[in-house]
Amino acid sequence: MSVGSCAFLIHQTYDKWDQTPVIVSFAEKSTPVWQIPFPAVTICPQTKVDIILFNFTKEFEEFKQLSLEDRLSHNRSEEILAMMQLCERNFFQVFLTRSNFPNTTTSLNYGGIIQNMSLSIFDFLVECRLVGEIVPCHELFTETMTEDGICATFNGISANDLLRTEVLQSEVPYISATEPSPHWTQDSGYSTQANLSANPYRTLGSGAGAGLFLLLRTIDADIDYLCRGPVQGFKVLFHSPADYPQISKKFFHIPMDAAVNMAIKPQMITTNTRLRAYTPELRHCFFNHERHLQFFRVYSQDNCELECLTNYTLSHCGCVKFSMPRTNQTRICDPAEIECMFEAETLLLEMDLTQHRENSAEGNFRARCNCLPGCTSIQYDAEITQTDFEWMNWVRSMKGKAEKIESMQLSYLGIYYKEPQFMTSKRSELYGMTDFLANCGGIMGLCMGISLLSLVELVYFCSVRPAMLYRGNRKRKSKSRKQKMEECAEVCLQEVVVKSD
């Protein structure tokens, strides 16, 4: 009974070691914020174009009155169709159905049209202050193509470091950042050669004195409620510098005439180097070199899921959204196919619940994407405080000219770390070989009173002792046989002597 219980418990321990060998726990000590990059900050304005250049509401009302045949010949039809790519989903549900769109014979370069129409990012970035010093915004921010159009990104890595530019379409750049990041990687962090000015930027401490502060401007005349809806202002996304921003997945809203402060709390997960010997399925994460992405040089779960959504949208609709990574041969979806893109995104999310249907190839599409988390990943949460931004009263108190400022609205955004250190989580072995042997020894001691000395004795009595006894018996038998032969020889010799006498 003791032996059976012992064998059962050891088998259970081995199964746990074999099937779930990884545990996530807190690191032994906290991590200072200067060891990780300051969050990449992507800001998208709700106003997309200068109304002097293109008045979407006015042009769309004229466009809507035309017959389907005349809509393609409208002198602003390309701009209208491109702007529709940026409109909120309820715009299509309220105003249009698929039958309302003209049948385009060629795929328009919507990304290029949107880029040419869009407000410059420096039209809404009025003032930038980093670590208490005013810095020209063009030195901090670059353009990024997102599903929300052209947005401004701070602290992102370059296109050559993040994207496989050799396979992507060459008509419109996804990222305008060009500064390389030779001393930082997602898996290893900053190298010992990285100085304080290394890209991506990192701050030395916490609090407002070590943060980024922005003054954002909205021109009243540029606001388009028809396309963008009643919620105006700015969308802000915090992400790792190695993640391509997906502004629609998770963002914070910055209202107009509001002062918003965001205290950042990083969440980081690292992986013990001993786990490199395990398969990704056992450790539930990928190191960067283990998972090749078609469009991205850097593996992360967000990058993988964006590529997965892109491939499924192409499979489901025969085209992709203008902002999705694509090759030169891939067609961009027309406004008539926007509902199909929304449907593809919904179906892909539902596959999380249906991917157990192994006989359904489509049901397994998301499983084939295999978007496990990265073995080193950083996320940035924020605590938000918001108050009214009484900037106009302040300008008036400074004897400023009110007529110059009444046609616009300003927002104030502050971003800084809440604490100088944070607790990191880490993946490590649930049992190393030493731990496993110790557990087995504890079970054997509990069930049978066995210790290491008992095992040594067992080995001794099962192998060494029998061998020694066998060897001793052989020696005794050999000695006895020899003695008998000597006695026999002596007797024979005596008989010979007697006969000779």
N, C-alpha and C positions, 0 to 999 in steps of 0.2 A: 504493500500500500504506500509506504514511504517513497519507494523507488518510482512508482507510477505517478504519484503527486508531483514529485520532483521533475520527472520527464515532462509532464503536462505544463507546469509553470515555466520551465526553460523553453519549451516550444512556443508558448504565448509571448515570452520575452523576445525570442528570435523573430517571430512574426511582426511584432511592433517595430523592431529594429529594421526589418527588411522592407516593410510597407510604408512606414512613416518615419524615415530616418532623420527628418529635419524638424527643428523647433525654432520658433521665432520668439526672442526674448529681448529685454532691454540690454544695451551695452553696459559694460562695467563702469564707464565714466561718461560724463556729458561731452558733447562736441561743441567747440567754439564756432561762432557763425563765420569766422574768417576762413574756415576750412572748406566751406561750400560757396557756390556762386550766389550772389544776390539774385533774387528771382528775375527771370525775364518778364517784362511787362509789355503786354500788347493792348493798345487802346484803339477802339473803333468808334468814330463819331456816328451818330444817327443821321446827321445831315451828310449827304453823299456828294452833291454837286453844287456848283455856284449857280444860283438861279438866273444870273445874267447870261450864262452860257447855255443853260438847259433848264426849262421849267417843266418838270415831269407832269404835274397835275394838269397844266394847260395843254401840253402836247398830247397827253393821253386822252383827254376829253375830245380833242379833235380826231385822234386816231380811232376812238371807239365809235364815232359816228360814221366812219367809212365802211364800205363793203369789204368783204374778205379780199376781193381782187384788187381793190385800191389801196389796201393797207401796206402792201409791200412797196408800192410806188410812192408812199408818203416820204417827203424829203427828210424826215427825222426817224424813219422806221427802225433803222439799226440802233440808234441811241435809245429809243423807247423799248425795244426788245431786250437790249442789254441792261437797261435800268430795271426791268421787270425781274431780272435774276437776283436783284438785291432786295426786292419787296418782301414784306412779311407774308406768311402763308395765308392769313385770312384775306389778304388782297385778292388772291386767286379764287378763294372760296366764295367771296361776296360778289366780285365783279365779272369773273371770267370762267368759262368752261373751255375744254379742249377745242370745241368747234368754233370758238371765237378767234382762234389764232390762224394766221395765214400759213400756208404750207411753204416753208422755205426750201429752196432747191439746193442751197449750199450751206455748209456749217459756218456761221459767222464766228469771228474771233472775239467772243464776248469779253474775254479777259483784257485784250488790248483796248477795246472800246471803253470798258470801265476804267482802265488805267488812264486813258486820255481825258475822260470826263471828270474824274474824281477830283475833289478838293486836294490840294497839296497837304501833306500831314503838318506842314509848318503854318498852314492857315489856321489850324485849331490849337497848335502848341504855341502858346504865347510866351511863356517863360518857364525855364527849367533850372532847378536849383539842386545841386548834388553835394552832399556833405557841407551844407551851409554856403556854398559858393555858386553864384550864377554862372551857368555854362550854356553856350549857344546850343539850342535844341538840335541843330543839325549834326553836332558832334556826338550826341547821345542816341538819337533815334534814327532808324532806317525803315524803309517801306517793306511791308509783307502783304502778299496776296492771300486773303482769307475768304471764307464763304460770305462774309459781310463786306467784301470789297477791299479797297486799299486801306490798311491799318498801319499804325506806327508801333514799332517794337524797340524796346530798350533791352540791351544785354543779351540779345540772341547771337548764336554763332553764325558763321558765314554760310552761304549756299554751298560752297565747295566742301565744307566740313560736315554739313548736315545732309545734303541731297546728293544723289547720283546724277549730277547734271548731264553726264554723257548720254543718258537714256531718256531724259525728260524733254518735253517740247521746248523749242528754242524761241518761240514767238514772244512770250511775255515772261520776265523773270518772276519767280515766286518770292525770292528774298533779295533785297538790294545790298545787304550787309556783305562786306568783303574782307574785313579784318580776320586773319586766321587765329586759331586757338591751339598753338603747338604745345602748350604746357598744361592742358587740361583735357581729361576724358571722363565720360560718364562713369566708367567702372573704377578707374584709379584715382580720380580727383586731380588736384593740382600736383605737379611734379616739384621736385626740390629746386629746379631752376626758375620756377615761376616767381616773379616779383609782384609788388602791389599793383602794378599797372597791367598785369596779364589779363588777357581776354579769355573767358568772360569776367566781368568786373565782380569784385567781392569787397565787402565793407568790413571794417575792423571792429565794429561794435554795434550796440543797439541804441534805440532812442532816436528822437527827432534830429539830433545833431549829426547822425550818421546815415540819414535817409535821403530819399528822392522826393522832391516837391515840385508839382506842376501846376501851371495856370492854363486852363483850357477854355477856349472861346467858341461860342455858337452865334452865328449871325442869324438874327430873327428871320430875315427874308429867305434864307436858304432852307428853312425847315419845311419838309414835305410830309404832311400828315397822311396823304392818300397812300403813299407807298410804304412808309415806315411806321405808320400807326400813331397812337396817341402818346406813347412813352418815348420821350425825347431825352437827349443828353449824350452819354458815352457808355460804352461797354468796356470793361477792363478785365483782363485775364492774366493771372499769375501762372507761370509754367517754368519748367526746367529749360535752360538754354538749349538743351539737346532735343526738346520736343517741338514739333511743328504746331503752331497755335491753331486750335479749333475753337473759335470764339463762341459758337452756338452751343457747345456742350456744357460749359460752366463759365459763368462770368459774373462780375459784380457790376451793378448799375450806378453810374454817377449822375445824379440829377443836375439840371441847370440851376444856377444861383445857389449852390450848396457847397459847403466845405466838408470834405470827407477825409478822415484819417484812417489808415489801415495798418494795424500792428501785425506784422507777419510772424507766424509760428511755423517753422519748417518741420516737416516729417520726413525722415530719411530711413531707408532700410538698406543695410549692407549684407554681404554674404561672406562667411568664413572661407578662406582659401582651401580648406580641407574638403569643402563640398564640390570643388571642381571635378573631383573623381566620380561624383554621382551623375546620373543622367538628369537632364532638365525636367523630365517628368517626375522624378523622385524629389528633387529640390524645389520644384514649382517655380522656376525662374530661368531666364536665359542670360548668359554673359554675351557681350556684344559680338564676339567672334563666332558664336554658336548659331546665330539666327540671321540668315541673309534676307534682307528686304529688297524688293525690286527697285524702289525709288529712294530709299533712305540709306545713308552710310552708317547712321547710328541707330541701334535697336532700342526701342522703348515700347511699352505697351500702347501708349497713345499713337505713336507712329505706325505701329503694326495695325491697330484698329482702323486708322485712317486709310491705310493701304487696302485693308480687307473691305471696307465700305466702298472704296473706289472700284475694286474688282467686282464686287457684287452688283454695284450700280451698273457697271458696264455689261455684266452678264444679263441683268434683269431688264435694262432699258436700251441697251445698245449704244449708250453714250455716258458721259460723266459730267459732273458740275464743273463750271469754268475754273473753280479754285482748286479742284482735286489734282493731284499729281497724275500726269498722263504722258504718253509718247506723242510724237508728231502725227501718228496715224490714227489716234483716238479722237472721235468726234465729241464736240461739246453739246450738251443737251439744249434744245430750244425751249422757250417758255412753255410751249405746248406739252413738253415732257417733264416739267418741273414736278407735277403731281406724281409722276412715276418715280422720280428721285426720292420724294418724301415717302412713298410706299416702300421703296427698296430699303430705306433706312429703318422703317418700322418692322418690316419682315426680318431684317437681320437681327434686330433686337429680340424679336420673338423666338429666334432660333436658340437662344440661351435655354429656353424651356423645352424645345422640341428636338435638340440635337441628339437625344438618345435614340431617335428613330434611325437606326443604322441602315435600314433598307432604303431610305430616302436620300438620294444624292444631294438634293437641294437642302434638305433639313440638316445635312452635315457640312454645309458650306462654312459656317462660322467655326465649327470644330476643326476644319482643315486649315483655317487661318492660324490656329494655334498661337494666339496672342497671350502668352504668359507674361507676367511682370518681368521687368529687367531685374537682374540680381543686385544692382545698385540703382536705387530710384529716389528721387526727391520730389516732394509735393509741398506746396506752400498754402497753408490756411491763413485766414485773416480775422482779426477782431476789428469791427468797424464802428466808428463813431461818426455821427453826422449832425451838422447844424446849419443854420442859414448863413449864407455868405453875403454879408451886407457891403459888398464892394462898391456899389454905386454911392451909398451914403459916405463911404470913406473918400471916394474921389471928389465928391462935392465938398467935403470938409477940407480937402486939400486945394480948393478953388479950381478944380478941373472943369472943363467944358462939358456940361451934361448932354448937349445935343450930339456929341460925338460918341457917346457911350450908350445912349438909350436904345439904339438899334441892335444891341448885342447883349448876350448873357454870358457870364463867366462862371466857371466851376474851379474849385481848388481841391487838389488831390495830394495827400501826403502818404508816403510808403516807407516804413522802417521796421526793423526787427523789434519785437517786444522784449526779448531777453538776450543777453550776450552769449548764452549757451542753450543747448537743447538736448533732450534725450534721444539718442539714436536707437532704433531697433536693429537686430541682426539675426540672420539665419545661421544656425550652427547645427552640428551633429547632435541628435538626440542621445545616441550612444556612440562613443568611440569604442575601439577594441578593448581598451582598458576598462571602460564602464560596463561593457557587455560581460566581460569575464568576471568583474566584481559582482554584477547582478546574479550571474549564474552561481558564483561561489556562495553568495548569501542565501540563495534558494536551496542549494545542496546542504549548507550548514543548518538551515532551518528544518529541512525535511529529514535529513539523515545524519546530522551532526558531523558532516564532512568538512574538513579544512584542507588547506594546501598540503599540510603535513600528512593528512590522511591519504591524499592522492599519491603523494610520494611513497607512502607505505604500501598503498595498493599496487602501484607500479612495481615496487620492490618485491612484494610477495607474489605477484602474478608473473613476473618475468625474471628478475635477477635471482631471487631465491630458488626457484625451480632449476634454473640453469646451474647454480652453484651446487645444489643437491645432486643433480644429475652428474655433474663433473666429479663430485666427491665419490659418488657410488662407483663411477667408472674407475676412478683411481683405486678404490678399495678392492674392486673385483680384479683389477689388473695386478695389484699387489698380492692378493690371495692366490691368483693363478700362478704368479711367478714363484710364490713360496711353495706351492704344491709341486711345481716342476722341479724346484731345487731339492725338495724332500724326495721326490721320485728318483732324481738323478743320484742322490746320496745312497738310497736303498739299492739301486742297481749297481752302483759302484761297490758297495759292501758285498753283494752277491758274487760279483766277479772276483773279488779278492778271496772270498771263501772257497770258490771253486778252484781257483789257482793253487790254493794251499792243499 
